[in-house]
């Protein structure tokens, strides 16, 4: 990621629509990963994460003038709120609830925040200091980028284990594999993720 999100955000605030598009692209894989977790839990094969992200970007373009934040972290939190609202609409459409459900939207927003935090912790040392925890927030996007470059099986086992919080037996059941093969796949996946992440940083 060669361009700083903060500088892009300032330019976009100046009315540069192309810069806003460039800024949003920095978050595509990150948002797609978060959407994938929620879709996997609720909507299975009915919805594609990339479509939800595209709708989120369209909404962000339409309502960017109402964005009140000044930092990249506030911007990404705002994008997660839009993503949560879009996912809520999809849940209503496919699972048959009619009226807008604020509790569902808040629950989805909390789930997305939790997934984002879990993503930032995948490669973290559990003994890390508070300042290292702050850096982890900045590295979350890089981890999402690195994860997106892994083979599908590696992505799936890491998402199920770390973002959905499933046990190895549950992951094995979901992936229709043995527990032993899932554990080995997970270890290989983490090794590859660390290699890909090292190339990002």
PAMI-570898 format. One record per atom (N, C-alpha, C): residue number from 0; residue in three letters; chain; atom name; x, y, z. Coordinates in pm, whole numbers, plus 50000, padded with zeros to 5 digits. Last residue first. Layout:
<recs>
REC,num,residuo,cadena,atomo,c1,c2,c3
REC,NUM,ALA,A,CA,X,Y,Z
...
</recs>
This chain:
<recs>
REC,num,residuo,cadena,atomo,c1,c2,c3
REC,200,UNK,A,N,50489,49448,50418
REC,200,UNK,A,CA,50541,49549,50512
REC,200,UNK,A,C,50685,49585,50483
REC,199,UNK,A,N,50429,49254,50229
REC,199,UNK,A,CA,50349,49379,50230
REC,199,UNK,A,C,50418,49488,50311
REC,198,UNK,A,N,50598,49045,50294
REC,198,UNK,A,CA,50620,49112,50165
REC,198,UNK,A,C,50544,49245,50158
REC,197,UNK,A,N,50485,48966,50533
REC,197,UNK,A,CA,50620,49021,50536
REC,197,UNK,A,C,50652,49094,50406
REC,196,UNK,A,N,50247,48856,50436
REC,196,UNK,A,CA,50241,48979,50516
REC,196,UNK,A,C,50379,49047,50520
REC,195,UNK,A,N,50341,48625,50314
REC,195,UNK,A,CA,50276,48728,50233
REC,195,UNK,A,C,50273,48861,50305
REC,194,UNK,A,N,50441,48492,50544
REC,194,UNK,A,CA,50529,48524,50432
REC,194,UNK,A,C,50470,48637,50347
REC,193,UNK,A,N,50207,48466,50696
REC,193,UNK,A,CA,50320,48542,50751
REC,193,UNK,A,C,50417,48583,50640
REC,192,UNK,A,N,50062,48302,50522
REC,192,UNK,A,CA,50012,48436,50554
REC,192,UNK,A,C,50125,48523,50609
REC,191,UNK,A,N,50213,48066,50528
REC,191,UNK,A,CA,50204,48143,50403
REC,191,UNK,A,C,50158,48286,50429
REC,190,UNK,A,N,50161,47998,50796
REC,190,UNK,A,CA,50299,48018,50749
REC,190,UNK,A,C,50300,48101,50622
REC,189,UNK,A,N,49885,47966,50792
REC,189,UNK,A,CA,49945,48073,50875
REC,189,UNK,A,C,50087,48103,50830
REC,188,UNK,A,N,49868,47742,50619
REC,188,UNK,A,CA,49806,47870,50584
REC,188,UNK,A,C,49865,47985,50662
REC,187,UNK,A,N,49994,47544,50767
REC,187,UNK,A,CA,50053,47585,50638
REC,187,UNK,A,C,49999,47721,50596
REC,186,UNK,A,N,49810,47534,50980
REC,186,UNK,A,CA,49951,47568,51005
REC,186,UNK,A,C,50020,47614,50877
REC,185,UNK,A,N,49576,47459,50840
REC,185,UNK,A,CA,49580,47584,50916
REC,185,UNK,A,C,49725,47628,50940
REC,184,UNK,A,N,49647,47205,50747
REC,184,UNK,A,CA,49614,47311,50651
REC,184,UNK,A,C,49625,47448,50718
REC,183,UNK,A,N,49668,47072,50991
REC,183,UNK,A,CA,49787,47087,50905
REC,183,UNK,A,C,49766,47200,50803
REC,182,UNK,A,N,49402,47088,51076
REC,182,UNK,A,CA,49509,47147,51159
REC,182,UNK,A,C,49635,47170,51077
REC,181,UNK,A,N,49276,46947,50868
REC,181,UNK,A,CA,49244,47088,50889
REC,181,UNK,A,C,49353,47157,50972
REC,180,UNK,A,N,49375,46691,50906
REC,180,UNK,A,CA,49408,46761,50781
REC,180,UNK,A,C,49381,46911,50794
REC,179,UNK,A,N,49265,46635,51162
REC,179,UNK,A,CA,49410,46634,51141
REC,179,UNK,A,C,49447,46713,51015
REC,178,UNK,A,N,48991,46636,51111
REC,178,UNK,A,CA,49048,46737,51202
REC,178,UNK,A,C,49198,46748,51179
REC,177,UNK,A,N,48908,46594,50761
REC,177,UNK,A,CA,48940,46541,50894
REC,177,UNK,A,C,48999,46653,50979
REC,176,UNK,A,N,48648,46789,50598
REC,176,UNK,A,CA,48781,46729,50605
REC,176,UNK,A,C,48800,46668,50743
REC,175,UNK,A,N,48444,46980,50547
REC,175,UNK,A,CA,48431,46839,50509
REC,175,UNK,A,C,48567,46772,50494
REC,174,UNK,A,N,48444,47228,50648
REC,174,UNK,A,CA,48524,47209,50527
REC,174,UNK,A,C,48517,47066,50473
REC,173,UNK,A,N,48281,47191,50871
REC,173,UNK,A,CA,48243,47291,50771
REC,173,UNK,A,C,48316,47267,50639
REC,172,UNK,A,N,48432,46998,51011
REC,172,UNK,A,CA,48296,46967,50966
REC,172,UNK,A,C,48254,47062,50854
REC,171,UNK,A,N,48664,47144,51063
REC,171,UNK,A,CA,48671,47020,50985
REC,171,UNK,A,C,48534,46983,50929
REC,170,UNK,A,N,48564,47344,51226
REC,170,UNK,A,CA,48621,47380,51097
REC,170,UNK,A,C,48624,47258,51006
REC,169,UNK,A,N,48492,47185,51445
REC,169,UNK,A,CA,48387,47258,51373
REC,169,UNK,A,C,48437,47300,51234
REC,168,UNK,A,N,48746,47089,51527
REC,168,UNK,A,CA,48643,46994,51483
REC,168,UNK,A,C,48530,47063,51404
REC,167,UNK,A,N,48869,47344,51587
REC,167,UNK,A,CA,48916,47262,51476
REC,167,UNK,A,C,48814,47157,51433
REC,166,UNK,A,N,48612,47594,51648
REC,166,UNK,A,CA,48712,47497,51693
REC,166,UNK,A,C,48759,47417,51572
REC,165,UNK,A,N,48572,47929,51518
REC,165,UNK,A,CA,48532,47789,51528
REC,165,UNK,A,C,48648,47704,51583
REC,164,UNK,A,N,48583,48207,51476
REC,164,UNK,A,CA,48612,48151,51609
REC,164,UNK,A,C,48572,48006,51627
REC,163,UNK,A,N,48566,48354,51253
REC,163,UNK,A,CA,48439,48298,51303
REC,163,UNK,A,C,48458,48230,51437
REC,162,UNK,A,N,48834,48429,51245
REC,162,UNK,A,CA,48731,48532,51237
REC,162,UNK,A,C,48595,48481,51282
REC,161,UNK,A,N,48988,48191,51287
REC,161,UNK,A,CA,49020,48316,51357
REC,161,UNK,A,C,48907,48418,51355
REC,160,UNK,A,N,48868,47969,51152
REC,160,UNK,A,CA,48933,47953,51282
REC,160,UNK,A,C,48945,48086,51357
REC,159,UNK,A,N,48763,48073,50914
REC,159,UNK,A,CA,48677,47996,51004
REC,159,UNK,A,C,48737,47989,51145
REC,158,UNK,A,N,48992,48203,50807
REC,158,UNK,A,CA,48870,48278,50836
REC,158,UNK,A,C,48783,48203,50936
REC,157,UNK,A,N,49165,47984,50778
REC,157,UNK,A,CA,49203,48095,50866
REC,157,UNK,A,C,49080,48178,50904
REC,156,UNK,A,N,49028,47822,50597
REC,156,UNK,A,CA,49060,47767,50729
REC,156,UNK,A,C,49096,47879,50827
REC,155,UNK,A,N,49004,47999,50373
REC,155,UNK,A,CA,48887,47947,50442
REC,155,UNK,A,C,48920,47899,50583
REC,154,UNK,A,N,49269,48049,50292
REC,154,UNK,A,CA,49182,48158,50335
REC,154,UNK,A,C,49068,48105,50421
REC,153,UNK,A,N,49342,47788,50222
REC,153,UNK,A,CA,49412,47856,50331
REC,153,UNK,A,C,49327,47972,50384
REC,152,UNK,A,N,49166,47743,50007
REC,152,UNK,A,CA,49161,47657,50126
REC,152,UNK,A,C,49228,47722,50247
REC,151,UNK,A,N,49248,47946,49819
REC,151,UNK,A,CA,49114,47948,49881
REC,151,UNK,A,C,49107,47863,50008
REC,150,UNK,A,N,49581,48080,49863
REC,150,UNK,A,CA,49486,47987,49801
REC,150,UNK,A,C,49357,47979,49884
REC,149,UNK,A,N,49619,48437,49937
REC,149,UNK,A,CA,49640,48295,49966
REC,149,UNK,A,C,49544,48208,49884
REC,148,UNK,A,N,49554,48699,49902
REC,148,UNK,A,CA,49644,48639,49802
REC,148,UNK,A,C,49668,48490,49826
REC,147,UNK,A,N,49407,48771,50120
REC,147,UNK,A,CA,49336,48761,49991
REC,147,UNK,A,C,49423,48697,49883
REC,146,UNK,A,N,49603,48799,50314
REC,146,UNK,A,CA,49511,48684,50320
REC,146,UNK,A,C,49441,48662,50187
REC,145,UNK,A,N,49715,49044,50240
REC,145,UNK,A,CA,49796,48922,50235
REC,145,UNK,A,C,49707,48799,50233
REC,144,UNK,A,N,49496,49216,50288
REC,144,UNK,A,CA,49556,49206,50155
REC,144,UNK,A,C,49635,49076,50140
REC,143,UNK,A,N,49463,49175,50563
REC,143,UNK,A,CA,49353,49142,50471
REC,143,UNK,A,C,49405,49127,50328
REC,142,UNK,A,N,49706,49278,50652
REC,142,UNK,A,CA,49676,49136,50674
REC,142,UNK,A,C,49565,49091,50579
REC,141,UNK,A,N,49672,49543,50584
REC,141,UNK,A,CA,49779,49468,50519
REC,141,UNK,A,C,49757,49318,50536
REC,140,UNK,A,N,49464,49613,50756
REC,140,UNK,A,CA,49442,49619,50611
REC,140,UNK,A,C,49547,49538,50537
REC,139,UNK,A,N,49596,49585,51003
REC,139,UNK,A,CA,49481,49501,50971
REC,139,UNK,A,C,49454,49498,50821
REC,138,UNK,A,N,49788,49765,51073
REC,138,UNK,A,CA,49830,49649,50995
REC,138,UNK,A,C,49714,49561,50950
REC,137,UNK,A,N,49667,49949,51235
REC,137,UNK,A,CA,49714,49995,51104
REC,137,UNK,A,C,49749,49877,51014
REC,136,UNK,A,N,49626,49786,51457
REC,136,UNK,A,CA,49511,49843,51387
REC,136,UNK,A,C,49547,49890,51247
REC,135,UNK,A,N,49889,49740,51538
REC,135,UNK,A,CA,49812,49630,51481
REC,135,UNK,A,C,49690,49682,51405
REC,134,UNK,A,N,49960,49973,51664
REC,134,UNK,A,CA,50016,49947,51531
REC,134,UNK,A,C,49936,49838,51461
REC,133,UNK,A,N,49827,49926,51903
REC,133,UNK,A,CA,49785,50039,51818
REC,133,UNK,A,C,49836,50019,51675
REC,132,UNK,A,N,49971,49712,52005
REC,132,UNK,A,CA,49828,49693,51975
REC,132,UNK,A,C,49778,49804,51883
REC,131,UNK,A,N,50210,49835,52054
REC,131,UNK,A,CA,50206,49737,51945
REC,131,UNK,A,C,50061,49707,51907
REC,130,UNK,A,N,50135,49984,52274
REC,130,UNK,A,CA,50173,50056,52151
REC,130,UNK,A,C,50174,49962,52031
REC,129,UNK,A,N,50080,49776,52462
REC,129,UNK,A,CA,49972,49862,52412
REC,129,UNK,A,C,50009,49938,52284
REC,128,UNK,A,N,50277,49483,52352
REC,128,UNK,A,CA,50251,49599,52436
REC,128,UNK,A,C,50134,49681,52380
REC,127,UNK,A,N,50217,49126,52326
REC,127,UNK,A,CA,50252,49258,52271
REC,127,UNK,A,C,50206,49371,52363
REC,126,UNK,A,N,50175,48863,52378
REC,126,UNK,A,CA,50243,48940,52483
REC,126,UNK,A,C,50276,49081,52438
REC,125,UNK,A,N,50071,48748,52151
REC,125,UNK,A,CA,49978,48776,52261
REC,125,UNK,A,C,50041,48857,52374
REC,124,UNK,A,N,50164,48885,51847
REC,124,UNK,A,CA,50218,48818,51964
REC,124,UNK,A,C,50125,48850,52081
REC,123,UNK,A,N,49950,48853,51562
REC,123,UNK,A,CA,50004,48929,51676
REC,123,UNK,A,C,50061,48836,51783
REC,122,UNK,A,N,49820,48758,51344
REC,122,UNK,A,CA,49966,48744,51345
REC,122,UNK,A,C,50031,48810,51466
REC,121,UNK,A,N,49550,48808,51417
REC,121,UNK,A,CA,49592,48678,51364
REC,121,UNK,A,C,49742,48658,51378
REC,120,UNK,A,N,49456,49054,51497
REC,120,UNK,A,CA,49525,48973,51597
REC,120,UNK,A,C,49580,48842,51543
REC,119,UNK,A,N,49313,49169,51293
REC,119,UNK,A,CA,49436,49234,51335
REC,119,UNK,A,C,49518,49152,51432
REC,118,UNK,A,N,49093,48997,51297
REC,118,UNK,A,CA,49182,48998,51180
REC,118,UNK,A,C,49317,49058,51218
REC,117,UNK,A,N,48970,49074,51532
REC,117,UNK,A,CA,49026,48939,51522
REC,117,UNK,A,C,49124,48930,51406
REC,116,UNK,A,N,48883,49329,51457
REC,116,UNK,A,CA,48981,49315,51565
REC,116,UNK,A,C,49049,49179,51558
REC,115,UNK,A,N,48700,49256,51259
REC,115,UNK,A,CA,48812,49343,51225
REC,115,UNK,A,C,48922,49332,51330
REC,114,UNK,A,N,48517,49110,51408
REC,114,UNK,A,CA,48593,49042,51304
REC,114,UNK,A,C,48716,49124,51265
REC,113,UNK,A,N,48417,49320,51567
REC,113,UNK,A,CA,48485,49207,51630
REC,113,UNK,A,C,48570,49131,51529
REC,112,UNK,A,N,48297,49479,51372
REC,112,UNK,A,CA,48405,49534,51454
REC,112,UNK,A,C,48487,49421,51516
REC,111,UNK,A,N,48101,49296,51284
REC,111,UNK,A,CA,48204,49343,51191
REC,111,UNK,A,C,48323,49402,51266
REC,110,UNK,A,N,47947,49272,51517
REC,110,UNK,A,CA,48014,49153,51461
REC,110,UNK,A,C,48127,49195,51366
REC,109,UNK,A,N,47849,49534,51536
REC,109,UNK,A,CA,47936,49482,51642
REC,109,UNK,A,C,48013,49359,51593
REC,108,UNK,A,N,47692,49536,51305
REC,108,UNK,A,CA,47802,49632,51318
REC,108,UNK,A,C,47901,49584,51424
REC,107,UNK,A,N,47506,49338,51374
REC,107,UNK,A,CA,47596,49317,51260
REC,107,UNK,A,C,47715,49411,51267
REC,106,UNK,A,N,47382,49468,51588
REC,106,UNK,A,CA,47450,49340,51611
REC,106,UNK,A,C,47548,49311,51498
REC,105,UNK,A,N,47273,49688,51456
REC,105,UNK,A,CA,47373,49710,51560
REC,105,UNK,A,C,47452,49583,51589
REC,104,UNK,A,N,47093,49552,51287
REC,104,UNK,A,CA,47198,49636,51229
REC,104,UNK,A,C,47309,49661,51331
REC,103,UNK,A,N,46928,49434,51478
REC,103,UNK,A,CA,47005,49350,51387
REC,103,UNK,A,C,47121,49428,51327
REC,102,UNK,A,N,46819,49665,51593
REC,102,UNK,A,CA,46898,49574,51676
REC,102,UNK,A,C,46984,49481,51590
REC,101,UNK,A,N,46679,49779,51384
REC,101,UNK,A,CA,46798,49847,51433
REC,101,UNK,A,C,46884,49756,51518
REC,100,UNK,A,N,46532,49666,51116
REC,100,UNK,A,CA,46559,49615,51250
REC,100,UNK,A,C,46689,49676,51300
REC,99,UNK,A,N,46267,49752,50907
REC,99,UNK,A,CA,46406,49777,50943
REC,99,UNK,A,C,46426,49738,51089
REC,98,UNK,A,N,46035,49481,50833
REC,98,UNK,A,CA,46069,49616,50880
REC,98,UNK,A,C,46218,49628,50908
REC,97,UNK,A,N,46053,49198,50748
REC,97,UNK,A,CA,46006,49310,50665
REC,97,UNK,A,C,46061,49445,50710
REC,96,UNK,A,N,46242,48905,50705
REC,96,UNK,A,CA,46193,49008,50797
REC,96,UNK,A,C,46163,49133,50718
REC,95,UNK,A,N,46344,48706,50526
REC,95,UNK,A,CA,46201,48732,50537
REC,95,UNK,A,C,46153,48830,50641
REC,94,UNK,A,N,46594,48647,50450
REC,94,UNK,A,CA,46542,48571,50564
REC,94,UNK,A,C,46402,48615,50605
REC,93,UNK,A,N,46649,48813,50236
REC,93,UNK,A,CA,46659,48669,50217
REC,93,UNK,A,C,46600,48588,50332
REC,92,UNK,A,N,46597,49077,50329
REC,92,UNK,A,CA,46546,49030,50200
REC,92,UNK,A,C,46542,48878,50192
REC,91,UNK,A,N,46732,49090,50575
REC,91,UNK,A,CA,46587,49112,50569
REC,91,UNK,A,C,46529,49054,50440
REC,90,UNK,A,N,46993,49047,50483
REC,90,UNK,A,CA,46933,48951,50577
REC,90,UNK,A,C,46781,48965,50575
REC,89,UNK,A,N,47020,49278,50328
REC,89,UNK,A,CA,47025,49146,50264
REC,89,UNK,A,C,46963,49040,50353
REC,88,UNK,A,N,47008,49479,50523
REC,88,UNK,A,CA,46909,49476,50416
REC,88,UNK,A,C,46903,49340,50348
REC,87,UNK,A,N,47240,49409,50666
REC,87,UNK,A,CA,47109,49401,50731
REC,87,UNK,A,C,46998,49395,50627
REC,86,UNK,A,N,47434,49471,50478
REC,86,UNK,A,CA,47417,49331,50517
REC,86,UNK,A,C,47281,49310,50586
REC,85,UNK,A,N,47403,49750,50477
REC,85,UNK,A,CA,47378,49672,50356
REC,85,UNK,A,C,47355,49525,50387
REC,84,UNK,A,N,47478,49811,50741
REC,84,UNK,A,CA,47343,49845,50694
REC,84,UNK,A,C,47307,49765,50570
REC,83,UNK,A,N,47744,49721,50737
REC,83,UNK,A,CA,47648,49659,50829
REC,83,UNK,A,C,47505,49686,50784
REC,82,UNK,A,N,47853,49901,50551
REC,82,UNK,A,CA,47852,49758,50521
REC,82,UNK,A,C,47750,49686,50609
REC,81,UNK,A,N,47828,50136,50700
REC,81,UNK,A,CA,47754,50122,50573
REC,81,UNK,A,C,47743,49975,50536
REC,80,UNK,A,N,48006,50071,50907
REC,80,UNK,A,CA,47865,50099,50937
REC,80,UNK,A,C,47779,50085,50812
REC,79,UNK,A,N,48245,50046,50768
REC,79,UNK,A,CA,48189,49926,50834
REC,79,UNK,A,C,48043,49947,50869
REC,78,UNK,A,N,48281,50313,50694
REC,78,UNK,A,CA,48258,50213,50591
REC,78,UNK,A,C,48198,50084,50651
REC,77,UNK,A,N,48332,50417,50950
REC,77,UNK,A,CA,48214,50462,50876
REC,77,UNK,A,C,48180,50362,50766
REC,76,UNK,A,N,48576,50296,51000
REC,76,UNK,A,CA,48463,50266,51089
REC,76,UNK,A,C,48331,50304,51022
REC,75,UNK,A,N,48727,50420,50803
REC,75,UNK,A,CA,48704,50276,50792
REC,75,UNK,A,C,48590,50232,50885
REC,74,UNK,A,N,48720,50684,50902
REC,74,UNK,A,CA,48665,50653,50771
REC,74,UNK,A,C,48635,50504,50758
REC,73,UNK,A,N,48855,50663,51141
REC,73,UNK,A,CA,48713,50702,51144
REC,73,UNK,A,C,48646,50669,51011
REC,72,UNK,A,N,49106,50598,51037
REC,72,UNK,A,CA,49038,50502,51125
REC,72,UNK,A,C,48889,50534,51138
REC,71,UNK,A,N,49169,50829,50894
REC,71,UNK,A,CA,49146,50704,50820
REC,71,UNK,A,C,49074,50602,50908
REC,70,UNK,A,N,48992,51121,51025
REC,70,UNK,A,CA,49105,51027,51017
REC,70,UNK,A,C,49067,50903,50938
REC,69,UNK,A,N,48767,51275,51045
REC,69,UNK,A,CA,48885,51339,50988
REC,69,UNK,A,C,49002,51241,50969
REC,68,UNK,A,N,48403,51244,50999
REC,68,UNK,A,CA,48535,51213,51056
REC,68,UNK,A,C,48648,51284,50985
REC,67,UNK,A,N,48159,51280,50877
REC,67,UNK,A,CA,48205,51385,50968
REC,67,UNK,A,C,48347,51363,51021
REC,66,UNK,A,N,48000,51248,50572
REC,66,UNK,A,CA,48101,51188,50660
REC,66,UNK,A,C,48166,51297,50744
REC,65,UNK,A,N,47840,51368,50387
REC,65,UNK,A,CA,47790,51364,50525
REC,65,UNK,A,C,47888,51299,50623
REC,64,UNK,A,N,47968,51331,50148
REC,64,UNK,A,CA,47954,51468,50198
REC,64,UNK,A,C,47905,51475,50342
REC,63,UNK,A,N,47928,51062,50096
REC,63,UNK,A,CA,48057,51106,50149
REC,63,UNK,A,C,48051,51248,50205
REC,62,UNK,A,N,47708,50934,49987
REC,62,UNK,A,CA,47690,51004,50116
REC,62,UNK,A,C,47821,51057,50175
REC,61,UNK,A,N,47785,50823,49742
REC,61,UNK,A,CA,47663,50907,49751
REC,61,UNK,A,C,47661,50991,49878
REC,60,UNK,A,N,48012,50674,49814
REC,60,UNK,A,CA,48023,50784,49717
REC,60,UNK,A,C,47905,50881,49732
REC,59,UNK,A,N,47889,50489,49985
REC,59,UNK,A,CA,47992,50579,50038
REC,59,UNK,A,C,48013,50699,49945
REC,58,UNK,A,N,47727,50354,49803
REC,58,UNK,A,CA,47664,50431,49912
REC,58,UNK,A,C,47764,50530,49971
REC,57,UNK,A,N,47928,50233,49651
REC,57,UNK,A,CA,47831,50324,49588
REC,57,UNK,A,C,47765,50415,49692
REC,56,UNK,A,N,48049,50073,49847
REC,56,UNK,A,CA,48125,50181,49784
REC,56,UNK,A,C,48032,50282,49717
REC,55,UNK,A,N,47839,49896,49901
REC,55,UNK,A,CA,47892,49981,50009
REC,55,UNK,A,C,47970,50098,49951
REC,54,UNK,A,N,47822,49768,49657
REC,54,UNK,A,CA,47708,49848,49702
REC,54,UNK,A,C,47751,49943,49815
REC,53,UNK,A,N,48070,49637,49667
REC,53,UNK,A,CA,48043,49735,49562
REC,53,UNK,A,C,47927,49826,49599
REC,52,UNK,A,N,48027,49467,49884
REC,52,UNK,A,CA,48129,49571,49894
REC,52,UNK,A,C,48106,49679,49788
REC,51,UNK,A,N,47833,49301,49776
REC,51,UNK,A,CA,47800,49380,49895
REC,51,UNK,A,C,47900,49494,49911
REC,50,UNK,A,N,47978,49182,49570
REC,50,UNK,A,CA,47861,49264,49538
REC,50,UNK,A,C,47823,49355,49654
REC,49,UNK,A,N,48169,49039,49713
REC,49,UNK,A,CA,48214,49150,49628
REC,49,UNK,A,C,48098,49240,49588
REC,48,UNK,A,N,48017,48838,49840
REC,48,UNK,A,CA,48078,48945,49920
REC,48,UNK,A,C,48118,49064,49834
REC,47,UNK,A,N,47706,48734,49718
REC,47,UNK,A,CA,47850,48740,49694
REC,47,UNK,A,C,47908,48860,49768
REC,46,UNK,A,N,47448,48523,49845
REC,46,UNK,A,CA,47503,48658,49825
REC,46,UNK,A,C,47653,48648,49804
REC,45,UNK,A,N,47373,48261,49886
REC,45,UNK,A,CA,47278,48352,49822
REC,45,UNK,A,C,47339,48486,49780
REC,44,UNK,A,N,47513,48068,50026
REC,44,UNK,A,CA,47547,48087,49884
REC,44,UNK,A,C,47456,48187,49812
REC,43,UNK,A,N,47492,48214,50339
REC,43,UNK,A,CA,47552,48106,50263
REC,43,UNK,A,C,47573,48139,50117
REC,42,UNK,A,N,47393,48393,50521
REC,42,UNK,A,CA,47331,48391,50388
REC,42,UNK,A,C,47389,48286,50293
REC,41,UNK,A,N,47524,48374,50776
REC,41,UNK,A,CA,47380,48401,50764
REC,41,UNK,A,C,47319,48369,50627
REC,40,UNK,A,N,47795,48311,50772
REC,40,UNK,A,CA,47716,48275,50889
REC,40,UNK,A,C,47566,48282,50861
REC,39,UNK,A,N,47881,48411,50529
REC,39,UNK,A,CA,47900,48269,50559
REC,39,UNK,A,C,47815,48224,50675
REC,38,UNK,A,N,47831,48679,50563
REC,38,UNK,A,CA,47753,48605,50463
REC,38,UNK,A,C,47762,48457,50491
REC,37,UNK,A,N,48026,48740,50756
REC,37,UNK,A,CA,47884,48755,50787
REC,37,UNK,A,C,47795,48679,50690
REC,36,UNK,A,N,48264,48679,50611
REC,36,UNK,A,CA,48236,48615,50741
REC,36,UNK,A,C,48087,48622,50772
REC,35,UNK,A,N,48242,48851,50390
REC,35,UNK,A,CA,48244,48705,50370
REC,35,UNK,A,C,48210,48631,50500
REC,34,UNK,A,N,48272,49101,50504
REC,34,UNK,A,CA,48141,49062,50449
REC,34,UNK,A,C,48132,48911,50433
REC,33,UNK,A,N,48545,49090,50568
REC,33,UNK,A,CA,48445,49105,50675
REC,33,UNK,A,C,48307,49062,50627
REC,32,UNK,A,N,48646,49067,50305
REC,32,UNK,A,CA,48674,48964,50405
REC,32,UNK,A,C,48572,48970,50519
REC,31,UNK,A,N,48563,49305,50193
REC,31,UNK,A,CA,48515,49179,50136
REC,31,UNK,A,C,48536,49064,50234
REC,30,UNK,A,N,48707,49490,50343
REC,30,UNK,A,CA,48561,49485,50357
REC,30,UNK,A,C,48504,49354,50302
REC,29,UNK,A,N,48969,49420,50250
REC,29,UNK,A,CA,48936,49421,50393
REC,29,UNK,A,C,48784,49408,50413
REC,28,UNK,A,N,48952,49467,49978
REC,28,UNK,A,CA,48975,49330,50027
REC,28,UNK,A,C,48941,49317,50175
REC,27,UNK,A,N,48894,49755,49977
REC,27,UNK,A,CA,48809,49654,49910
REC,27,UNK,A,C,48829,49515,49970
REC,26,UNK,A,N,49038,49969,50070
REC,26,UNK,A,CA,48963,49891,50169
REC,26,UNK,A,C,48882,49776,50108
REC,25,UNK,A,N,49146,50099,49856
REC,25,UNK,A,CA,49238,50050,49960
REC,25,UNK,A,C,49169,49955,50056
REC,24,UNK,A,N,48923,50192,49721
REC,24,UNK,A,CA,48989,50070,49672
REC,24,UNK,A,C,49088,50013,49773
REC,23,UNK,A,N,48872,50434,49849
REC,23,UNK,A,CA,48784,50320,49873
REC,23,UNK,A,C,48850,50189,49831
REC,22,UNK,A,N,49077,50592,49735
REC,22,UNK,A,CA,49073,50566,49879
REC,22,UNK,A,C,48988,50443,49909
REC,21,UNK,A,N,48994,50601,49469
REC,21,UNK,A,CA,49123,50540,49502
REC,21,UNK,A,C,49129,50504,49650
REC,20,UNK,A,N,48754,50741,49501
REC,20,UNK,A,CA,48753,50606,49446
REC,20,UNK,A,C,48881,50531,49478
REC,19,UNK,A,N,48860,50982,49594
REC,19,UNK,A,CA,48770,50905,49680
REC,19,UNK,A,C,48763,50760,49632
REC,18,UNK,A,N,48996,51061,49366
REC,18,UNK,A,CA,49073,51027,49486
REC,18,UNK,A,C,48988,50948,49583
REC,17,UNK,A,N,48780,51118,49202
REC,17,UNK,A,CA,48874,51012,49163
REC,17,UNK,A,C,48957,50967,49283
REC,16,UNK,A,N,48661,51334,49333
REC,16,UNK,A,CA,48589,51207,49326
REC,16,UNK,A,C,48682,51092,49289
REC,15,UNK,A,N,48759,51577,49533
REC,15,UNK,A,CA,48818,51498,49425
REC,15,UNK,A,C,48756,51358,49423
REC,14,UNK,A,N,48687,51740,49746
REC,14,UNK,A,CA,48594,51724,49634
REC,14,UNK,A,C,48647,51644,49517
REC,13,UNK,A,N,48838,51742,49969
REC,13,UNK,A,CA,48844,51862,49886
REC,13,UNK,A,C,48758,51851,49760
REC,12,UNK,A,N,48821,51490,50060
REC,12,UNK,A,CA,48739,51590,50128
REC,12,UNK,A,C,48736,51721,50051
REC,11,UNK,A,N,49018,51377,49905
REC,11,UNK,A,CA,48878,51344,49874
REC,11,UNK,A,C,48784,51445,49940
REC,10,UNK,A,N,49243,51476,50038
REC,10,UNK,A,CA,49217,51517,49899
REC,10,UNK,A,C,49071,51492,49862
REC,9,UNK,A,N,49214,51345,50285
REC,9,UNK,A,CA,49214,51492,50279
REC,9,UNK,A,C,49185,51542,50138
REC,8,UNK,A,N,49233,51079,50201
REC,8,UNK,A,CA,49110,51126,50265
REC,8,UNK,A,C,49102,51278,50259
REC,7,UNK,A,N,49495,51067,50110
REC,7,UNK,A,CA,49385,51048,50015
REC,7,UNK,A,C,49254,51101,50072
REC,6,UNK,A,N,49626,51099,50354
REC,6,UNK,A,CA,49640,51204,50251
REC,6,UNK,A,C,49531,51191,50145
REC,5,UNK,A,N,49544,50864,50488
REC,5,UNK,A,CA,49515,50997,50546
REC,5,UNK,A,C,49523,51106,50439
REC,4,UNK,A,N,49642,50647,50338
REC,4,UNK,A,CA,49498,50674,50342
REC,4,UNK,A,C,49465,50814,50392
REC,3,UNK,A,N,49923,50681,50130
REC,3,UNK,A,CA,49872,50693,50267
REC,3,UNK,A,C,49723,50725,50266
REC,2,UNK,A,N,50020,50441,49894
REC,2,UNK,A,CA,49956,50570,49919
REC,2,UNK,A,C,49899,50571,50061
REC,1,UNK,A,N,50113,50180,49885
REC,1,UNK,A,CA,50209,50289,49873
REC,1,UNK,A,C,50150,50425,49909
REC,0,UNK,A,N,50086,49882,50000
REC,0,UNK,A,CA,50000,50000,50000
REC,0,UNK,A,C,50090,50123,50000
</recs>
